[in-house]
Amino acid sequence: MTPLLAAIDVGTGSARAGIFTLTGQLLGRAEQPIETRRLSPTVAAQDSEQIWRASASALRAAVAEAGVRAEEVEALAFDATCSIAFRAPDGAPVGILPGEAPRWDTILWLDHRAAAESAEFSATGHPALRYLGGNMPPEMAPPKLLWVKRHMPAAWARTGLILDLADFLGWRATGSMRRSHSVLTCKWSYLGATGGWPRDFFAAVGLDDLADRAGIEPAPAAVGEPVGRLSIGAASDLGLPPGLPVGAGLVDAYAGALGVLGAERPGDAALIAGTSTCLLAVTPDPPFIPSAWGPFADAVLPGAAAIEVGQSVSGAMLDRLLAPPGAPAPTAELRARVTARLRELRAETPDLAPEIQILPDFLGNRAPLGDARARGTITGLDMGGDFDSLCRLYWRGAVALAVGLREMIAHLGGHGLTVDRLLLAGGHARDSILTGLYADATGLKLIEPRDDPVLLGTAMVAGVAAGRYADTRAAARAMGGEGPERAPDPANAGWLARDAKAFALMRRHRAEMEALLRPL
């Protein structure tokens, strides 16, 4: 039999599964949608059991597409968004949406209900905040847990297990409560070998029972280390043989980074862009940088640290421009029509609709501001309501994301971390408009992906769990590879430099408006 590896990637809107060879060849891939329940723009949840079912369906379909036997799979691994699942001591779901059914037991990563609790963590000035750029973002786990404890005390009292989504999937597959070192370090303020759990940090805001309530065991697993073996029930769901090792997984962006950064070339950074945008560098000794998350030791590769900046809801912002509130979500067909029409419009006018300028901070600004309260701004709209007007608005949103990426790279460079090549992963890789803009706005070479780098990174984790590779570095070198290179087009440099100046000017004006409109 040919030895194979199975990978499951749970994003914001779907679960993807892939079957890979030991050299990183993708044989089969499938995808299943995930449900989301929103109570407001800042409160959203998912159903962890529905996520599990979607993952299982995707994996069965991927095996079928690959045309292989399930018995050929040697190991499995998961990556997922940093959403958080709540379970009772007996494993039953604990609902975390007020007034809603218990099945909504998973706080979605982009949920910002805990903004006040985030500010309270930040006000402590605890040394652990250095690893979060100086402030506690509401995307992280601790403020969300504190919100549930304060605002849903009955749910908190029923809770006996709280798991980041990648760890939840590992638990669901094996019954083991052992967590991933990478996930806890990146999202739960676990300080690893340098400090363990900063209990005084949690106690300062009244969350001293975090570890006990969440059911956290003392020793997390290194990335790829088996957290357990596939149970009989989970194996039946997934269509795999029971007893397979399941590797300690990753947050999805970090899986994408592993999938493209295995060569460890100085100056390389992973650009993982989908619902949100993450720019991730992995180096032996990265600095602490304001508004950057990290450095997180051993989060991707052993003996190296990851540091991340990004833009929340970048892809979701583009969808928001295409579909106003109350309208159906934009379809793949609509996106294809927009892309085709933009090619026609820009053939005549490359610098299209410069009067429309956008700040893409629809759910805060991660870097360089580190301000979760920032909101998007659009200037230059007219009364146009036809399809071309929609295309122009989408184009200017894409330009705003590219200019924001340029700003993030400059922010890292200003603090001693130079980026000179971008290796792309995520859904934006399928959008030629965005990939071109990212190269042109930054002036950097962009390496397009081979197949699906996020799933590939998770397959590398499975390769470690199977014992085929000593660690993620060895797996990345054996299974990785680069796609085609895209060079920046110098013809677009002038108007993009102008837009970068407009971007900075709009930010200053927004700050003035915010100061003016503060409550009296």
N, C-alpha and C positions, 0 to 999 in steps of 0.2 A: 504494500500500500504506500501511496505518496503521503508523507507527513504534512499536515495542514494546520493552520491556525485560524481561530474564529475571533472576530472583533465586533463589538457592539458600541455604537456611538449614539448617545441620546442628546439631541439638540433641543432647542426651544420648541420647535414645532413638529419634530418627527424623530423617530428612532431609525437608525441606519445600521445595517449589518454587512459584514464582508468576510469572505473566505480567502485566505492568502496562502501562498507557498512560503517555504523558508527563505526564499530569495526576495520576497516582497511582491511577487506577482499577484494581482487581484484577479481571482477566478470568477467570483460571483458577488453581486451587491444587490441589496433590496432595501426598501424604505417603507415605513408605515407612519401615518399621522398620529399626533398626540393631542389630546384635548386640553384646553386651558379655560379656566373660569376666572373672569375679571369682575371685580366689584367696583373698581374705579381705575383711573390711569396709574395709580400707585399700589394697588392691591390686586394680586393675581396668584392663582394656585393651580396645581395639577393633581392628578389622581395617580398615586404610585403604582397601584395594581394595573391600571390601564397602561401605564408606561411599560410595566413588565410584559403585559400581553402584546403590546406593539413591538417590543424588542424580540419576543419569542417568534411572532409572525414574520418579522423581518429576517431573522436568522434562518428560519425554515425555508423562506423564499430564496435567500442567498445560497444556501446549500443546493437547492433545486436548480438555480440558475447556473451554478458552477458545474453541475453534473457529476458530483462526487458523492462518495458514501460518507455518512456522518461518522462512521468508525475511523475514518482517516484523520479526523480532527484530534489534535493532541492536547490542546489547551484553549482556554477562553479568557478574555479580558474585556473590561468595560471602561468607557469614558463617558462623562456626562457633564451637563451644565452644573453650576454650583447651587442648584435648588436643594431644599432641605426637607426630608421626609420625617414625619412624626408617627410613632407607633406606641401602643400600649405595651405593658410587660408581656402580655400574651401574644403580641404581634399584630393585634387589630389596629386598623388605621385610626388616627386621632385627627379630627377635622380642625383646621386652623383658619377657616373663613367664618367669621361671625354670622350666625343664622343660616348657614349652609349645611349640606349633608356631610357626614364624617368622611366620605370618600375623598373629599378635597383635603388631603392630608399633607400636601407638599407645597411649601412656599416657593414660588417661582423665583429664580435668581434675580430677575429684574424688578421684583416687588420692592418698593421703597417705603413701605408703611412705617419702617423703623427709623425715619429721619431724625426724630428727637432723641431716640436712644443712641444713634450714631454720634450725635453731637455731644451727648453725655460721656460716652467713651472717650471722645477726642479731648474733652475738657479735663480729663484726668492728667494729661501730659505724661502718661506712663511710657517708659522706654520701649515697650513693645510696639508703640505707634511708629517708631522709626521704620519698621518693616512694612508700613502701609503709607509711606510718604508723608507722615506727620498727622494724618487724620484717619478715623475709622469710617470707611465707606459703608453705606447702607446695603450694598451687595454682599457684605461679609456675613458670616453666620452669627457671631455674638450679638449684634444689635437685634437681629430678627428673633433670636431666642429670648432676649430680654423683653421684647414687645409681647410675645406670647405669654410669658410669665406674668406681666403686668396687666395686660388687657384681656386675656383669656385664661384666668387662673384655674378654672375647672379643667380646661384642656391640658394645661401644664401639669396639674395634679394627676391626670390620667396617663401622662406620658412616662414611658420607661425606656424608650429607645429613640434617639434622634440621629439621623444619618444624612450626610451629604449624598447626593443622588448616586454618584459613582460607588460609594461605599454601600448604599442601600442595595444596589443591584448585586454587588458581591455578596451581601448578606442574604438576599433573596435567592441567590444561586446556591449558596453553601450552608446557610444557617450560622456562619461565623460572624461574630461582631467585631472582628479585627479590622482596623481602619488602615487606609493608605497614608503613609507619612506625607506624601506630596499633597494630598487633599487637605489634611489637617494643617499643614504648614502654610499653604497658600490661602486658605479660607477661614480657618478657625483660630488664628493667632497662636498656634502651637509653635514653640520656638526650638523644637528639636534638641540636638545635643548642646546647644548654647544656653538653654534655659527651661526646657520642658514646658509644662503648662504654667502660664503666668497667673497663678490663682489670686494674687493680690490685685491684679488688673480687673479680673472678673468680680472679685469681692467689693471693689471700690464702687461698683454700680449696682450691687445687689444680685449678682449672678454667680455667687459662690458655689451654687449647687449644679453648675453646668455639667461637669464631668459625670457626676452621679446620675443626674436626670437623663443625660444622653446615653448612658450605658457605655461610656468610653473605657476601654481596657488600657493598661499602662503603656504597652509597647506597640506602636504602629508598625506596619510592614513597609519595607522599602519597595519602590516601584517594581512590579513584576514578581516580587516574592509571593508565593501562593498564600492566600488568606484561608483557603480551605479547598475542598473538593466538591464537585457538582453533586448535589443531592439527587435522590431518585425522583422526587417530585419535580424539581427544576429541570432535570434532564428530560423528563417526559414533556414538559412544556416547550423546551427549546429544541427537541428532536436530536439531542446529542447523547452519547453514552454516559451513564453515571460514573462518578469517580474522577472525571477530568479535573486537573488543577485549574484554579481560577486565580489569576494574578491580581495583586493590588493595583488599582487603576489610577486614573488621572482625571482632573478637570479637562473638559474638551479642548480648550485652547492649548493646554500643555501637551495633550496628545498630538495636536497639530504641530507644535514646536518640535516634539520628538520625531515626528514623521519627516521633517525637512532639515533639521539642524544637525544630523548625525556626523557630518564631515567636520564640525567644530571649526570652521574657517573664521578667523578673526574678522570682525566687521559684519558678519552675517546676522540678520534678525529675521524672525518668523513673523509674517503678517497674516494673522488668522482673522479673516473677515467674513462674517455672515450676518446673523441678527445683530451682533455687536462687532467691534473691531478691537483686536488685541495685537500689540506689537511687543514681541518677546525676544529677549536676548539671553543666551546661556553662556556664561564665561566663568573662568576660575575665580575671579576676584572682582565682581562688580561693585560699584560704589552705592551708598545710600543716596537716593535722589528724591528731592521734594516731589510729592504727588505721584510717585512711582511705587508700585507694589513690589516688595522684595528688598534686598536679595533673599531668595528662598533656597537654602542649601539642599542639594540632592533632590530637587523637585522634578527634574527631568533626567539629568545624567548624573551619575555618582561623581563626587568630587568637584562639581561645578554648581553654580547658583544661577537661578533664573530671576530676571527683573522684567517687569511688565508695565507698560502704559497702554492707554486705549481710549476708545470712544464708545460709551454705552449706546445701545439701540441704533447703531449706524444703518444697518440694513432695514431695521424696522422703521426708521425715519424715512427711508426712500419709499417703502410701502405706504407709509402715511401720506406722503405727497401724491402718490398715485390713487389712493382711495381715501376720500374724506370720511370723517366719523359717520357711522351708520351704513356706509357702503360695504359691499362684500370685499374680502381681501383680494388684492390684485392676483390675477392668474398668470401662469407661465406664458400663455398666449398674449396677454396684454403687454407683458414685459418685452416679449419678442417684437411686437408691433412698435413699441416705443423705441427700442434699439434700432430697428430698421429705419424708422422715420428720422431719428437723430442722425444717422449716417447721411441721409439725404440733405437734411437741413445744414449740417456742418460741412458738407461738401461745398456749399455756397458761402457759408459764414462760419469759419472755424471758431471764432470767438463769439459764441452764441449767447444772446440775452445777457450781456454783462450788467445791465441795469438791475437784474435780480441778484441779490446777495443774501446768503443764508448763513446763520450760525447754527450748526447741527446739534446743539446741546438740548435735545428734546427731553432727555432724562438725566441732566447733569453733565458736567465736564470732568472726566477723570484726570486728564493731563493736557496742559500744564497747570490748570487751576486747582484740581482736586476739590471741586465744588459741586456736590450732589444737588444743590438747589438751583443751579444755572438752568435756564430754559432757552429753547430755540427762538431765533429771531429771523424774520424774512422782511426784506425791503425791496421795493421796485415792482410790486404786483400791479396789474391793470385789470380791466374788466373782461379780458379774453377768457372765453369758456370753451374753446374748441380743442380738438385733439392736439394741435401744434402747441397750444398754450400749455397743455399738460406735459408735453415732451420737453418744452423749455424749462419748466419748473423742475422736472426730474433731473435734467441735465445740470441745472445749477445746484441741486442738492448733491449730486455726485461730485461736482467741482468742490463744494464745501467740504466733503469728506476727504478729498485729496489734499486740499490746502491744510485741513486739520492734521492730517498725517505728516505733512511737511513740518508743521509746527511741533509735533511730538518728537520727530527725529532731531530737530534743532534743540529741543529741550534736553534730550538725552546727551547730545553732543556738548551742550553747555555745561554739563556736569561730569564730563570725562568719559562718556560711553559713546564711541563713534559707531555709526551704522553706515556701511557703504554698499550693501546689497540686501535686497528684500526677497525672501523666499515665501511664496504665497500658498496659503491653505484656506479652505472654507468656501462657502457658496459664491463669494464675489469673484472667485477664479473663473466662474462660468460667464461672467459679464465682461465682454471685451471693452466696453466703455470705461468701466471702473479700473480694469487692469491697466489700460493705456493712461488714464489720468493719474494713477498712483505712480507710475514710472515718470511721467512728464512733470508732475508737481514737485516730486522729490529730487529729480535729476539723477536717480539711482537706477541701476539695472534691476529688473524684476525677474525672478525665476519662477516661471509658471509650474504648477504641480504636475506630478505624474500620478494619474489615477486620483485617489482620495487620501490625502496625507493624514487626515485626522484618524480615519479607520486604520491606515497603515501604522501610525504611531501606536495605536492600541493593539494591533497585531504584533508589533515588536514586544509590547508588554507580555502578551500571551507567549511569545517565543521564549522569554525569560522564564515564565512560569512553567513551561514545558521542559525546562532544563536544556534547551537547545543552545542558549546563549548565557554567558556568565552574568551579564547585566544589560541595561538598556544601551549602553555605549556599544557593546559588542553587537547587539541586535541591530542597532541603527546602521552600523557600518556594513553589516551583512545584507540588510534588507532595503536600505535607503537608495536614493538616486534622485537626479534632478531632471526636470522637464526643460522645455525650451526657454531661452533667455529673451527678454523683451527690453530693448534699450529705450531710453527717453528720447522723445522727438524734440530737438532744439527749437523747432518752429513754434512750439507752444509756450516756450519759456517766458516770453515777454508778458503776455496777458495773464499767465498764472502768477508771475511776480506781482503784477498790479493787484490781482485778486487777493494775494496774501496780505498786501497793505490794507486793502478794504476790509479784510477779515479782522485784522488787528484794530482798525478804526471802529468797526461795529462793536467789538468787544468793549472798547472804552466807552462808547456811547451807551451800551447796555448797562454798564456799571453806573453811569451817571443817572440813567432812568431808574435803576433799582434803588439808588440812594434817594432820589426824589419821591419815589412811591412807597417808601417805608411807612408803616403805620405811625400816625402822629401820636 
